[in-house]
Structures are given as structure tokens and as C-alpha cells.
Amino acid sequence: MRIGKVLSGGLLLAVLSVTACMNVPNDMTVAEYCANPKKANENVCRLKVEIDGTSTALASTDMRLADALKLTANAQATADAAQADAAAAMARAEEAYAKDDSMVCETTTVQKSTTGSCREGYTLTSCNQTRYTYRAGGPSILREINDKQCRFNDRVLEMQVRCCGTASSVPQPADLVVDGQEAETVETSAPAPEAEVTPAPVSP
């Protein structure tokens, strides 16, 4: 007869509150012990085990009471170990959450400048001219781009610089607008400024 331990009705296996000095015959079975109505609610009488693949109440078996106590104690030790493992796993998960290294990004809008760059810790992922005038020659040529900055051939009216990094190593992301402070001098005789042109989005 093969006996395995199982939980019944969500009951957490607990060590029986039977002392070592309990005055019971050595050959008393669980069935005999649990036949006493006063003992019916004790854990040993409520526990179920798996016998040859079938869930059976321990109280209906001829297992010796002493063996049943050992079985329940072993089950409790297993349950305690599982609970400790679960607590350790939860602690690791909470620690990982506190050190969240998910990717975060920010977009900086740079106006009237030839270069765009990222804040400390961020890596540049893209650099696009978003506004220009035909009087100034239309879109400028992107001459340089690396993981820290991009540089256009001429000053551009506006560019957007996209920078990304891990949440644990960079400042809180913020979408900023930066004035390059390179505005051209306007002469009194200069013609009226040409309307700005925003490039139409390109379908993927």
C-alpha cells in the first residue's frame, strides 16, 4: 500500500497537539483514536492521504497512531519549507521591483541650433529636424550622430532628440524644450519671414 500526503479542503497541515507523554496503546490505530467523538476535530482525524492514487481520510485507515503523528510532522516540515521558499521568492521579487531597470525615454525639442544632445546617463536613439523654412534652404543635412549628440550642417529651426536609458541609472525622464540661443539678427529692411513648413509624416 502506497501512501502519499495531500491537503484536504485547503486545510494547512499542522503538527498534532498530542504530547509525547500521551497515554495511548502503542498499537492503537488512527481509526480507533478518531472513533472517540471528542477527538473528531483533531488534525489527525481530519487529514486526508493518498492511498494507491485515491484520497482517503486518515481516520478510516488502520495506520498506527504513532506512525500518523510522524507522517503529519513530516508534512508540516514540508509545508514550512515551502512557505519559507515562497517568502524568499516574494522578497526577491520586491527587491527586483525596487531596482526596476525598465527602459525609459525622453524627447528634447531643440530650437535654433546645429546640435542636439542627451542628458547625463541617457543614450541618443534618434535625431530629426521637425521645422524649417525654404528661405533658409529647406531641411538641413545631418552631418554627425552618435550615442551622445547629433549635429546638422546648418542651424535648424527645430529638431527633436530622442534619448533612452535604464530607470535605475538616469534622471526622471522629462520632455523639454531648449532654445539654442542662436537666433539670427533681424534687419529692419529684411523681408517678411516665410511661413514655416512642418514635414508631412511618412507612411510606414
Protein Blocks (a to p, Z undefined) as FASTA:
>chain_A
ZZddddeehiacdddfbdfklccdfklcfklmmmpmklmmpmklmpccdeehiacdfklp
cbdfklmmmmmmmmmmmmmmmmmmmmmmmmmmmmmmmmocbdcddddddehifbdcddeh
iacfbdcdfbdcfknnpaaddfbdcfkbccdfbdcfbdcddddddfklcccdddddddeh
laccddfklccdddddddddddZZ
